[in-house]
Amino acid sequence: MPSILIVDDDHAQLTILQRILQREGYEVDIDDNSTSAIEKIKEQMFDVVISDMWMSSRFEGRDLLREIKKIDPSLPVLIITAFADLNDAVNLVAHEGAFYYLEKPIQLEVLKREVGRALQSRGAIQDGEKTAEETIPDIQIDYIVGESDKMQQFFKNMARVIHRGVKQVLITGETGSGKSLVARALHEFGNRKDRPFVTINCGAIAETLIESELFGHEKGAFTDAVQQKKGIFEIADSGTLFLDEVGDISLQMQSTLLHVLEKHEIRRIGGTQNIKVDVCVIAATNKNLVAEVKEGTFRSDLYFRLNVIPLHLPPLRERVADIPLLVDYLLQKFNNEYVDAQPKQVTERAMSALCRFEWLGNVRQLENYLHRIFVLSESATIDLEDLPPEIMDTSLPSTDFEIDIPESGVALDEIIREYVHAALTKTNGTQTKAAELLGISRRQLQHRMQTYGMQSQDFKEDA
């Protein structure tokens, strides 16, 4: 039976949580003092610890977390926090190893779900016991491409959001990384797919117009209001609203938006009645909102209200293994778009150059470059001379591979074989990582391995 320790100097909350978790079939111990709780953790085996953020004893929740990590680094710790301290709790999860945070008042379903996830991560749920996580199906999205480890984890997180019907999501990522595609997919695969999907770019609308765009206005509300107009919150009612570049909203408008998210109602400009709206809000930004909050340019309460579920899209330079897949996908897209044009393929050496480029503009930059090349190139193949100068100027990556070439010379195939062998050795046979080191696709690496009679298991540490 999984065992849980709850640490809180609020005796009423301590007792309630104990009873709830005991009814779920867990063995629950409680302690109102973090100092004695540390001694229990040293002497007994617990599968999960739940601790309040602030306690009157010598240790705060942060101190207790740090002590627990010294004793047992793998022990999951859930932090209970009031809304005012939510920023501190998020930092504990992001930087100090807390498993998750539970916001007061604690929602029963959230408590059960997060305890179940923590137990699963601990291995305390035995084989054959199903958890909510195991029932979440995989999703296949044609227009979001990636097989790298980071993207596979991103797809899993997206599937959880879709499966659970989350109504507030914050997508972060650099410009051009594909945030709008993710928002579209969350809607199209979610339970609101048959309802409206409405998009607004908050950074592209004048400050004087954004309130009218969001909430609408009544006839005569201002000089140009010649008729009543619904705002996008009303238009998106029962569906999904995508607030792109939400970090560009002014502080004054942030306050109004926060009220709408909290009360689920809007009022048109010049109106006298509140209008209830049921909207799934997906926000996106390329800004660091945590830094914006610290600088006072973004409201902390709005940040936490939007950031119920964070999804971070990794930049393209952090998922080099996905570049060949993206190139193939985009070329096929252009082949279908320009039916009279000659289909094109990228040579291996041009693909290597594309993989070495930094792509500060991410997927959008890659798509724009390939689009230009596709239209202007007359050949069926895209080679080095077809690439823009900035890509060709990319220096070859440094490597610590050491290959001795004898004075009598060596065959080029032998050099390639040695590099493939060195990359696989360095990565313990992990093909995706070895392909990234070599600047080629996983498919190209597998072709080389087959040519030279190599097997991944031959490079494992325990081989």
Secondary structure as a PSIPRED ss2 file (coil, helix, strand):
# PSIPRED VFORMAT (PSIPRED V4.0)

   1 M C   1.000  0.000  0.000
   2 P C   1.000  0.000  0.000
   3 S E   0.000  0.000  1.000
   4 I E   0.000  0.000  1.000
   5 L E   0.000  0.000  1.000
   6 I E   0.000  0.000  1.000
   7 V E   0.000  0.000  1.000
   8 D C   1.000  0.000  0.000
   9 D C   1.000  0.000  0.000
  10 D C   1.000  0.000  0.000
  11 H H   0.000  1.000  0.000
  12 A H   0.000  1.000  0.000
  13 Q H   0.000  1.000  0.000
  14 L H   0.000  1.000  0.000
  15 T H   0.000  1.000  0.000
  16 I H   0.000  1.000  0.000
  17 L H   0.000  1.000  0.000
  18 Q H   0.000  1.000  0.000
  19 R H   0.000  1.000  0.000
  20 I H   0.000  1.000  0.000
  21 L H   0.000  1.000  0.000
  22 Q H   0.000  1.000  0.000
  23 R H   0.000  1.000  0.000
  24 E C   1.000  0.000  0.000
  25 G C   1.000  0.000  0.000
  26 Y C   1.000  0.000  0.000
  27 E E   0.000  0.000  1.000
  28 V E   0.000  0.000  1.000
  29 D E   0.000  0.000  1.000
  30 I E   0.000  0.000  1.000
  31 D E   0.000  0.000  1.000
  32 D C   1.000  0.000  0.000
  33 N C   1.000  0.000  0.000
  34 S H   0.000  1.000  0.000
  35 T H   0.000  1.000  0.000
  36 S H   0.000  1.000  0.000
  37 A H   0.000  1.000  0.000
  38 I H   0.000  1.000  0.000
  39 E H   0.000  1.000  0.000
  40 K H   0.000  1.000  0.000
  41 I H   0.000  1.000  0.000
  42 K H   0.000  1.000  0.000
  43 E H   0.000  1.000  0.000
  44 Q C   1.000  0.000  0.000
  45 M C   1.000  0.000  0.000
  46 F C   1.000  0.000  0.000
  47 D C   1.000  0.000  0.000
  48 V E   0.000  0.000  1.000
  49 V E   0.000  0.000  1.000
  50 I E   0.000  0.000  1.000
  51 S E   0.000  0.000  1.000
  52 D E   0.000  0.000  1.000
  53 M C   1.000  0.000  0.000
  54 W C   1.000  0.000  0.000
  55 M C   1.000  0.000  0.000
  56 S C   1.000  0.000  0.000
  57 S C   1.000  0.000  0.000
  58 R C   1.000  0.000  0.000
  59 F C   1.000  0.000  0.000
  60 E C   1.000  0.000  0.000
  61 G H   0.000  1.000  0.000
  62 R H   0.000  1.000  0.000
  63 D H   0.000  1.000  0.000
  64 L H   0.000  1.000  0.000
  65 L H   0.000  1.000  0.000
  66 R H   0.000  1.000  0.000
  67 E H   0.000  1.000  0.000
  68 I H   0.000  1.000  0.000
  69 K H   0.000  1.000  0.000
  70 K H   0.000  1.000  0.000
  71 I H   0.000  1.000  0.000
  72 D C   1.000  0.000  0.000
  73 P C   1.000  0.000  0.000
  74 S C   1.000  0.000  0.000
  75 L C   1.000  0.000  0.000
  76 P C   1.000  0.000  0.000
  77 V E   0.000  0.000  1.000
  78 L E   0.000  0.000  1.000
  79 I E   0.000  0.000  1.000
  80 I E   0.000  0.000  1.000
  81 T E   0.000  0.000  1.000
  82 A C   1.000  0.000  0.000
  83 F H   0.000  1.000  0.000
  84 A H   0.000  1.000  0.000
  85 D H   0.000  1.000  0.000
  86 L H   0.000  1.000  0.000
  87 N H   0.000  1.000  0.000
  88 D H   0.000  1.000  0.000
  89 A H   0.000  1.000  0.000
  90 V H   0.000  1.000  0.000
  91 N H   0.000  1.000  0.000
  92 L H   0.000  1.000  0.000
  93 V H   0.000  1.000  0.000
  94 A H   0.000  1.000  0.000
  95 H H   0.000  1.000  0.000
  96 E C   1.000  0.000  0.000
  97 G C   1.000  0.000  0.000
  98 A C   1.000  0.000  0.000
  99 F C   1.000  0.000  0.000
 100 Y E   0.000  0.000  1.000
 101 Y E   0.000  0.000  1.000
 102 L E   0.000  0.000  1.000
 103 E E   0.000  0.000  1.000
 104 K C   1.000  0.000  0.000
 105 P C   1.000  0.000  0.000
 106 I C   1.000  0.000  0.000
 107 Q C   1.000  0.000  0.000
 108 L H   0.000  1.000  0.000
 109 E H   0.000  1.000  0.000
 110 V H   0.000  1.000  0.000
 111 L H   0.000  1.000  0.000
 112 K H   0.000  1.000  0.000
 113 R H   0.000  1.000  0.000
 114 E H   0.000  1.000  0.000
 115 V H   0.000  1.000  0.000
 116 G H   0.000  1.000  0.000
 117 R H   0.000  1.000  0.000
 118 A H   0.000  1.000  0.000
 119 L H   0.000  1.000  0.000
 120 Q H   0.000  1.000  0.000
 121 S H   0.000  1.000  0.000
 122 R H   0.000  1.000  0.000
 123 G C   1.000  0.000  0.000
 124 A C   1.000  0.000  0.000
 125 I C   1.000  0.000  0.000
 126 Q C   1.000  0.000  0.000
 127 D C   1.000  0.000  0.000
 128 G C   1.000  0.000  0.000
 129 E C   1.000  0.000  0.000
 130 K C   1.000  0.000  0.000
 131 T C   1.000  0.000  0.000
 132 A H   0.000  1.000  0.000
 133 E H   0.000  1.000  0.000
 134 E H   0.000  1.000  0.000
 135 T H   0.000  1.000  0.000
 136 I C   1.000  0.000  0.000
 137 P C   1.000  0.000  0.000
 138 D C   1.000  0.000  0.000
 139 I C   1.000  0.000  0.000
 140 Q C   1.000  0.000  0.000
 141 I C   1.000  0.000  0.000
 142 D C   1.000  0.000  0.000
 143 Y C   1.000  0.000  0.000
 144 I C   1.000  0.000  0.000
 145 V C   1.000  0.000  0.000
 146 G C   1.000  0.000  0.000
 147 E C   1.000  0.000  0.000
 148 S C   1.000  0.000  0.000
 149 D H   0.000  1.000  0.000
 150 K H   0.000  1.000  0.000
 151 M H   0.000  1.000  0.000
 152 Q H   0.000  1.000  0.000
 153 Q H   0.000  1.000  0.000
 154 F H   0.000  1.000  0.000
 155 F H   0.000  1.000  0.000
 156 K H   0.000  1.000  0.000
 157 N H   0.000  1.000  0.000
 158 M H   0.000  1.000  0.000
 159 A H   0.000  1.000  0.000
 160 R H   0.000  1.000  0.000
 161 V H   0.000  1.000  0.000
 162 I H   0.000  1.000  0.000
 163 H H   0.000  1.000  0.000
 164 R H   0.000  1.000  0.000
 165 G C   1.000  0.000  0.000
 166 V C   1.000  0.000  0.000
 167 K C   1.000  0.000  0.000
 168 Q E   0.000  0.000  1.000
 169 V E   0.000  0.000  1.000
 170 L E   0.000  0.000  1.000
 171 I E   0.000  0.000  1.000
 172 T E   0.000  0.000  1.000
 173 G C   1.000  0.000  0.000
 174 E C   1.000  0.000  0.000
 175 T C   1.000  0.000  0.000
 176 G C   1.000  0.000  0.000
 177 S C   1.000  0.000  0.000
 178 G C   1.000  0.000  0.000
 179 K H   0.000  1.000  0.000
 180 S H   0.000  1.000  0.000
 181 L H   0.000  1.000  0.000
 182 V H   0.000  1.000  0.000
 183 A H   0.000  1.000  0.000
 184 R H   0.000  1.000  0.000
 185 A H   0.000  1.000  0.000
 186 L H   0.000  1.000  0.000
 187 H H   0.000  1.000  0.000
 188 E H   0.000  1.000  0.000
 189 F C   1.000  0.000  0.000
 190 G C   1.000  0.000  0.000
 191 N C   1.000  0.000  0.000
 192 R C   1.000  0.000  0.000
 193 K C   1.000  0.000  0.000
 194 D C   1.000  0.000  0.000
 195 R C   1.000  0.000  0.000
 196 P C   1.000  0.000  0.000
 197 F E   0.000  0.000  1.000
 198 V E   0.000  0.000  1.000
 199 T E   0.000  0.000  1.000
 200 I E   0.000  0.000  1.000
 201 N E   0.000  0.000  1.000
 202 C H   0.000  1.000  0.000
 203 G H   0.000  1.000  0.000
 204 A H   0.000  1.000  0.000
 205 I C   1.000  0.000  0.000
 206 A C   1.000  0.000  0.000
 207 E C   1.000  0.000  0.000
 208 T C   1.000  0.000  0.000
 209 L C   1.000  0.000  0.000
 210 I H   0.000  1.000  0.000
 211 E H   0.000  1.000  0.000
 212 S H   0.000  1.000  0.000
 213 E H   0.000  1.000  0.000
 214 L H   0.000  1.000  0.000
 215 F H   0.000  1.000  0.000
 216 G E   0.000  0.000  1.000
 217 H E   0.000  0.000  1.000
 218 E C   1.000  0.000  0.000
 219 K C   1.000  0.000  0.000
 220 G C   1.000  0.000  0.000
 221 A C   1.000  0.000  0.000
 222 F C   1.000  0.000  0.000
 223 T C   1.000  0.000  0.000
 224 D C   1.000  0.000  0.000
 225 A C   1.000  0.000  0.000
 226 V C   1.000  0.000  0.000
 227 Q C   1.000  0.000  0.000
 228 Q C   1.000  0.000  0.000
 229 K E   0.000  0.000  1.000
 230 K E   0.000  0.000  1.000
 231 G C   1.000  0.000  0.000
 232 I H   0.000  1.000  0.000
 233 F H   0.000  1.000  0.000
 234 E H   0.000  1.000  0.000
 235 I H   0.000  1.000  0.000
 236 A C   1.000  0.000  0.000
 237 D C   1.000  0.000  0.000
 238 S C   1.000  0.000  0.000
 239 G C   1.000  0.000  0.000
 240 T E   0.000  0.000  1.000
 241 L E   0.000  0.000  1.000
 242 F E   0.000  0.000  1.000
 243 L E   0.000  0.000  1.000
 244 D E   0.000  0.000  1.000
 245 E C   1.000  0.000  0.000
 246 V H   0.000  1.000  0.000
 247 G H   0.000  1.000  0.000
 248 D H   0.000  1.000  0.000
 249 I C   1.000  0.000  0.000
 250 S C   1.000  0.000  0.000
 251 L H   0.000  1.000  0.000
 252 Q H   0.000  1.000  0.000
 253 M H   0.000  1.000  0.000
 254 Q H   0.000  1.000  0.000
 255 S H   0.000  1.000  0.000
 256 T H   0.000  1.000  0.000
 257 L H   0.000  1.000  0.000
 258 L H   0.000  1.000  0.000
 259 H H   0.000  1.000  0.000
 260 V H   0.000  1.000  0.000
 261 L H   0.000  1.000  0.000
 262 E H   0.000  1.000  0.000
 263 K H   0.000  1.000  0.000
 264 H C   1.000  0.000  0.000
 265 E E   0.000  0.000  1.000
 266 I E   0.000  0.000  1.000
 267 R C   1.000  0.000  0.000
 268 R C   1.000  0.000  0.000
 269 I E   0.000  0.000  1.000
 270 G C   1.000  0.000  0.000
 271 G C   1.000  0.000  0.000
 272 T C   1.000  0.000  0.000
 273 Q C   1.000  0.000  0.000
 274 N C   1.000  0.000  0.000
 275 I E   0.000  0.000  1.000
 276 K E   0.000  0.000  1.000
 277 V C   1.000  0.000  0.000
 278 D C   1.000  0.000  0.000
 279 V C   1.000  0.000  0.000
 280 C E   0.000  0.000  1.000
 281 V E   0.000  0.000  1.000
 282 I E   0.000  0.000  1.000
 283 A E   0.000  0.000  1.000
 284 A E   0.000  0.000  1.000
 285 T E   0.000  0.000  1.000
 286 N C   1.000  0.000  0.000
 287 K C   1.000  0.000  0.000
 288 N C   1.000  0.000  0.000
 289 L H   0.000  1.000  0.000
 290 V H   0.000  1.000  0.000
 291 A H   0.000  1.000  0.000
 292 E H   0.000  1.000  0.000
 293 V H   0.000  1.000  0.000
 294 K H   0.000  1.000  0.000
 295 E H   0.000  1.000  0.000
 296 G C   1.000  0.000  0.000
 297 T C   1.000  0.000  0.000
 298 F C   1.000  0.000  0.000
 299 R C   1.000  0.000  0.000
 300 S H   0.000  1.000  0.000
 301 D H   0.000  1.000  0.000
 302 L H   0.000  1.000  0.000
 303 Y H   0.000  1.000  0.000
 304 F H   0.000  1.000  0.000
 305 R H   0.000  1.000  0.000
 306 L H   0.000  1.000  0.000
 307 N C   1.000  0.000  0.000
 308 V C   1.000  0.000  0.000
 309 I E   0.000  0.000  1.000
 310 P E   0.000  0.000  1.000
 311 L E   0.000  0.000  1.000
 312 H E   0.000  0.000  1.000
 313 L C   1.000  0.000  0.000
 314 P C   1.000  0.000  0.000
 315 P C   1.000  0.000  0.000
 316 L H   0.000  1.000  0.000
 317 R H   0.000  1.000  0.000
 318 E H   0.000  1.000  0.000
 319 R C   1.000  0.000  0.000
 320 V H   0.000  1.000  0.000
 321 A H   0.000  1.000  0.000
 322 D H   0.000  1.000  0.000
 323 I H   0.000  1.000  0.000
 324 P H   0.000  1.000  0.000
 325 L H   0.000  1.000  0.000
 326 L H   0.000  1.000  0.000
 327 V H   0.000  1.000  0.000
 328 D H   0.000  1.000  0.000
 329 Y H   0.000  1.000  0.000
 330 L H   0.000  1.000  0.000
 331 L H   0.000  1.000  0.000
 332 Q H   0.000  1.000  0.000
 333 K H   0.000  1.000  0.000
 334 F H   0.000  1.000  0.000
 335 N H   0.000  1.000  0.000
 336 N H   0.000  1.000  0.000
 337 E H   0.000  1.000  0.000
 338 Y C   1.000  0.000  0.000
 339 V C   1.000  0.000  0.000
 340 D C   1.000  0.000  0.000
 341 A C   1.000  0.000  0.000
 342 Q C   1.000  0.000  0.000
 343 P C   1.000  0.000  0.000
 344 K C   1.000  0.000  0.000
 345 Q E   0.000  0.000  1.000
 346 V E   0.000  0.000  1.000
 347 T C   1.000  0.000  0.000
 348 E H   0.000  1.000  0.000
 349 R H   0.000  1.000  0.000
 350 A H   0.000  1.000  0.000
 351 M H   0.000  1.000  0.000
 352 S H   0.000  1.000  0.000
 353 A H   0.000  1.000  0.000
 354 L H   0.000  1.000  0.000
 355 C H   0.000  1.000  0.000
 356 R H   0.000  1.000  0.000
 357 F C   1.000  0.000  0.000
 358 E C   1.000  0.000  0.000
 359 W C   1.000  0.000  0.000
 360 L C   1.000  0.000  0.000
 361 G C   1.000  0.000  0.000
 362 N H   0.000  1.000  0.000
 363 V H   0.000  1.000  0.000
 364 R H   0.000  1.000  0.000
 365 Q H   0.000  1.000  0.000
 366 L H   0.000  1.000  0.000
 367 E H   0.000  1.000  0.000
 368 N H   0.000  1.000  0.000
 369 Y H   0.000  1.000  0.000
 370 L H   0.000  1.000  0.000
 371 H H   0.000  1.000  0.000
 372 R H   0.000  1.000  0.000
 373 I H   0.000  1.000  0.000
 374 F H   0.000  1.000  0.000
 375 V H   0.000  1.000  0.000
 376 L H   0.000  1.000  0.000
 377 S C   1.000  0.000  0.000
 378 E C   1.000  0.000  0.000
 379 S C   1.000  0.000  0.000
 380 A C   1.000  0.000  0.000
 381 T E   0.000  0.000  1.000
 382 I E   0.000  0.000  1.000
 383 D C   1.000  0.000  0.000
 384 L H   0.000  1.000  0.000
 385 E H   0.000  1.000  0.000
 386 D H   0.000  1.000  0.000
 387 L C   1.000  0.000  0.000
 388 P C   1.000  0.000  0.000
 389 P H   0.000  1.000  0.000
 390 E H   0.000  1.000  0.000
 391 I H   0.000  1.000  0.000
 392 M H   0.000  1.000  0.000
 393 D C   1.000  0.000  0.000
 394 T C   1.000  0.000  0.000
 395 S C   1.000  0.000  0.000
 396 L C   1.000  0.000  0.000
 397 P C   1.000  0.000  0.000
 398 S C   1.000  0.000  0.000
 399 T C   1.000  0.000  0.000
 400 D C   1.000  0.000  0.000
 401 F C   1.000  0.000  0.000
 402 E C   1.000  0.000  0.000
 403 I C   1.000  0.000  0.000
 404 D C   1.000  0.000  0.000
 405 I C   1.000  0.000  0.000
 406 P C   1.000  0.000  0.000
 407 E C   1.000  0.000  0.000
 408 S C   1.000  0.000  0.000
 409 G C   1.000  0.000  0.000
 410 V C   1.000  0.000  0.000
 411 A C   1.000  0.000  0.000
 412 L H   0.000  1.000  0.000
 413 D H   0.000  1.000  0.000
 414 E H   0.000  1.000  0.000
 415 I H   0.000  1.000  0.000
 416 I H   0.000  1.000  0.000
 417 R H   0.000  1.000  0.000
 418 E H   0.000  1.000  0.000
 419 Y H   0.000  1.000  0.000
 420 V H   0.000  1.000  0.000
 421 H H   0.000  1.000  0.000
 422 A H   0.000  1.000  0.000
 423 A H   0.000  1.000  0.000
 424 L H   0.000  1.000  0.000
 425 T H   0.000  1.000  0.000
 426 K H   0.000  1.000  0.000
 427 T C   1.000  0.000  0.000
 428 N C   1.000  0.000  0.000
 429 G C   1.000  0.000  0.000
 430 T C   1.000  0.000  0.000
 431 Q H   0.000  1.000  0.000
 432 T H   0.000  1.000  0.000
 433 K H   0.000  1.000  0.000
 434 A H   0.000  1.000  0.000
 435 A H   0.000  1.000  0.000
 436 E H   0.000  1.000  0.000
 437 L H   0.000  1.000  0.000
 438 L H   0.000  1.000  0.000
 439 G C   1.000  0.000  0.000
 440 I C   1.000  0.000  0.000
 441 S C   1.000  0.000  0.000
 442 R H   0.000  1.000  0.000
 443 R H   0.000  1.000  0.000
 444 Q H   0.000  1.000  0.000
 445 L H   0.000  1.000  0.000
 446 Q H   0.000  1.000  0.000
 447 H H   0.000  1.000  0.000
 448 R H   0.000  1.000  0.000
 449 M H   0.000  1.000  0.000
 450 Q H   0.000  1.000  0.000
 451 T H   0.000  1.000  0.000
 452 Y C   1.000  0.000  0.000
 453 G C   1.000  0.000  0.000
 454 M C   1.000  0.000  0.000
 455 Q C   1.000  0.000  0.000
 456 S H   0.000  1.000  0.000
 457 Q H   0.000  1.000  0.000
 458 D H   0.000  1.000  0.000
 459 F H   0.000  1.000  0.000
 460 K C   1.000  0.000  0.000
 461 E C   1.000  0.000  0.000
 462 D C   1.000  0.000  0.000
 463 A C   1.000  0.000  0.000
